[in-house]
Structure formats: C-alpha cells, structure tokens
Amino acid sequence: MSECIFCKIVGGEIPAVKVYEDDQVLAFMDINPLNNGHTLIIPKKHAETILEIDPDELAAVMKTAQRIAQAIQKALNPDGITVIQLNRRAAGQVIPHLHVHLIPRWEGDELQISRWEPVAGDMEKIKEIGAKIKAEL
C-alpha cells in the first residue's frame, strides 16, 4: 500500500525507532506515546485488520507482542501492560494497517483506556447473539 504510513516505515521511507524486526514483523516506538515505552507491533505485509490478515502472520505478530512485552517488563518494570488491537474506524483504529499497542502502565498513571464499569447484560440476548456467532463458525 503506497499511501500507508506503516508500509512506508517497513519500506524505510519514513524513519522509526525500531526495537525488533524479522522477516514478518516490525516493532517500533510509538511517536505519540500514551506512556513511556509505548510500542507498536505490525506485520510487514499490509493487512488492514484482524479480518484480513493471514493467520500465520497474525500468529507472528502476537508472538512478537509477547516477546516485546517481556522486554518492556524487564526494561521498565511497569505495574502492568495494556495490550490493544483496534479494527476499523468505529473501534478507534486510525492507521488502516493492523497493529498491536503495548502500553506500559503504572499505578496512578490515570490513563483511562482500559477501564469500564461492568453492567449485567440481558442473558437471553447474549445467548441469541452467541448462537449467531457460533453458527458462522
């Protein structure tokens, strides 16, 4: 994708602070970090979302995400790590190239990206929707 900013990073057209690279995956520092250590993991081959990516490439991205998360833990000793992967604009995806965010978290950092109050759902509706999803498998 000639207009994709992440593809341009993979191709060396745009600089990035790379922390890991292999044949399938690239990991680099987010230039708009939510916290120190905010890192992105992307497949080198363009895929917009989890819906389009080849399963083996997705597995490579997630294996790398785990490896980078372990390195973040050792390097920065955060109290937690938020892992986010968004799909399409309605879900908050800004760059249309699959990417995983690893965001180190510390108690009291006040980021509100992963907190919500659980509210009990309608069990009949939950069962109905679950059955629809199961039928598509």
Sequence and secondary structure as in RCSB ss.txt:
>XXXX:A:sequence
MSECIFCKIVGGEIPAVKVYEDDQVLAFMDINPLNNGHTLIIPKKHAETILEIDPDELAAVMKTAQRIAQAIQKA
LNPDGITVIQLNRRAAGQVIPHLHVHLIPRWEGDELQISRWEPVAGDMEKIKEIGAKIKAEL
>XXXX:A:secstr
 TT HHHHHHTTSS   EEEE SSEEEEE SS SSTT EEEEESS  SSTTTS HHHHHHHHHHHHHHHHHHHHH
H  SEEEEE   SGGGT  SSS  EEEEEE TT    TT        HHHHHHHHHHHHHH 
